[in-house]
C-alpha cells in the first residue's frame, strides 16, 4: 500500500502522448518513476492539459 498518492498528468508518464512540437521529456518519465518508487508513492493519472487545450 502506498504511503502517499501523487496526482500527475498523463503526459509526464507517457511522453508519446504529447502533441507534435512539444519538448522531448522522454528521460523525465524514468526520473519520475524512480522518485515515486523510492518514496513509496502511488499515482493517480490526470488527463494531459496540453492535449485538452489543443
C-alpha positions, 0 to 999 in steps of 0.5 A: 500500500502506498504511503502517499498518492501523487496526482500527475498528468498523463503526459509526464508518464507517457511522453508519446502522448504529447502533441507534435512540437512539444519538448522531448521529456522522454528521460523525465518519465524514468526520473519520475518513476524512480522518485515515486518508487523510492518514496513509496508513492502511488499515482493517480493519472490526470488527463494531459492539459496540453492535449485538452487545450489543443 
